[in-house]
Amino acid sequence: MANISTLNTTGAGFDAVAADVSGPRGRRPKRVLSRRNIILYGVLSIAALYYLLPLYVMVVTSLKGMPEIRMGNIFSPPMEITFEPWVKAWAEACTGLNCDGLSRGFWNSVQILVPSVVVSIFVASVSGYSLANWRFKGSELFFSILIIGAFIPYQVMIYPVVIALRELGVYGTLTGLVIVHTIFGMPILTLLFRNYFASLPVELFKAARIDGAGFWQIYLRIMLPMSLPIFVVAMILQVTGIWNDFLFGVVFTRPDTYPMTVQLNNIVNSVQGVKEYNVNMAATLLTGAIPLIVYFVSGRLFVRGIAAGAVKG
Amino acid sequence: MTGHAPAKRPNQLFRNLNSKIASIPMILIAMGIFLGGSLWTILYSFTNSKLLPRLSFVGLDQYERLWSTSRWIISIQNLAIYGILSLIFSLVIGFLLAALMDQKIRFENAFRTIFLYPFALSFIVTGLVWQWILNPEFGIQGIVRSLGFENFTFDPLYNPDIVIYGILIAGLWQGTGLVMCLMLAGLRGIDEDIWKAARVDGIPMWRTYLFIVIPMMRPVFITTLVIIASGIVKVYDLVVAQTSGGPGNASEVPAKYVYDYMFQAQNLGQGFAASTMMLLTVAIIIIPWAYLEFGGKKRG
């Protein structure tokens, strides 16, 4: 009996899957409250609760005053909502001698983010374009090394990079960090662009060449306008990746140019002073806000970005 | 070129010149940093560099010291526990969630958004949130105790024996969404007819998954495995944020060992030796995979 009923429900599922491309069509499943559905949605909802819990705790804690935190439990909603922790986290929290809050780290991160994203995407897209359309002797070998390099732990290459940047005189500067992000963003981005450009119809490229267009002309006039989605995907990858970076921030910047993640860690894990959990959580939320906004706004493109980066790797 | 083609062939070096110029950054990065940098680190791991890298070779001394340092042994043990459990749990949870999501459910997008959002957050944010939730005084332990279970103990971040599991909880929260997404993509790639055939033969659903679908998804599993594994070896920020390696050095990991020796303890040789061991670990994971993945294609 049980078998037959499962078969029926999966049958309904199949029709729906077949209609996947053009949206929901066809028969509706007969029983909404079947035992299967209850288990299915029950498990998914419990899992969803588990995933949402930390976000909820962060928000709730950041809106409470310290006395309430000491008395109550972390899951209870605030009795009195206060935005003071947010103000304090943004403008007053101390790291070392500086007491101007996370805002410093935020602007440092913005300054790091913008040029790093632009430069890394430009370099990687041009490399991907070369690899896809203008292969030369050895280009595939360089590409293979690049891809293998994606798996090498950063710790292995970080000191040689420090030396190289020191030789160039940019160690500890913004330029240095932009170079670092460009270097370590290369494998995944180049792969992304190469695969995308290779999937474009080659006739376009050939036609442009017959018309006399050169390397840069084809890149700017044909490849770039046709590949906006993949540029957006690359941007999402880089914005979240660079914003969330901690290791390079610690190694390649000085305390007054620390990015937000490093400053956040210093604020929360500082040993001196009374722990202000509400300020800590407000600071944590502030740091997580940018990638979260990018994630919620970009939706499917984010998924596509990580899938493109991951599955084809 | 037109009339003289047979007499003067264009120089090979200048063919695709623009492309070569445009690829200079890539070539520099691939050869200079990824290949050159790794070889440099390996070479200097055989020296007794302290504050500055110096080429005075001491053979395998650094490695002998490394493997007789208890902190390194703890790091490796932690990495092994964290790595194995993280692989198992994220594959199992990720696959189960993906299988549930693949039942043509409503609100699929909402569920996916919820499962994946932690992946957008940094390890620092993840570590700090879970540090707060696992806080013994106010977090889960405090709440259960206030409900009347006075002897309830759940303080992974303050207990050296189980601290690595506290980190594992946070790591899984952050990473399983990605695994779910990869698995879901894999499941969607399974041919409809397979399901129909299994249905006609009257095979129950769980058996279809276990004996037909999962074996068919082998490439997805292997790729996912490689992605998670290479991420595990790099784990650093999470530990720094959640425990700073403590209590004592109970939650140290290799990546942190390397950083501390290179940039804090000014003992470069140790740092290089430890990072070379990390490279070796990755190589052990990657080489068989690369062989399976790309070796076959070349032959075929």
Interface residues (C-beta under 8 A of the other chain):
Chain A: N3 T6 L7 T10 G11 G13 F14 A16 V17 A18 L40 Y41 V43 L44 A47 A48 Y50 Y51 L52 L53 P54 L55 V57 M58 T61 I69 R70 N73 I74 F75 V123 V126 S127 Y129 S130 L131 W134 R135 F136 K137 S139 F142 F143 I145 L146 I148 G149 A150 F151 I152 P153 Y154 Q155 V156 M157 I158 Y159 P160 V161 I163 A164 T182 I183 M186 T190 G214 F215 W216 T240 W243 N244 D245 F246 L247 V250 V251 T261 L264 N265 V268 N269 Y277 N280 M281 T284 T287 G288 P291 L292 V294 Y295 F296 G299 F302 V303 I306 A307 A310 V311 G313
Chain B: Q12 R15 N16 N18 S19 K20 A22 S23 P25 M26 I27 I29 A30 M31 G32 I33 F34 L35 G36 G37 S38 W40 T41 P53 L97 L100 M101 Q103 K104 I105 N109 F111 R112 T113 I114 F115 L116 Y117 P118 F119 A120 L121 S122 F123 I124 V125 T126 L128 V129 W130 Q131 W132 I133 N135 F138 G139 G142 I143 S146 W173 G177 L178 C181 L182 A185 E192 W195 K196 R199 G202 P204 M205 V220 T223 T224 V226 I227 S230 V233 K234 Y236 D237 V240 A241 S244 P254 A255 V258 Y259 M262 F263 L268 G271 F272 A274 S275 T276 M278 L279 V282 I286 A290
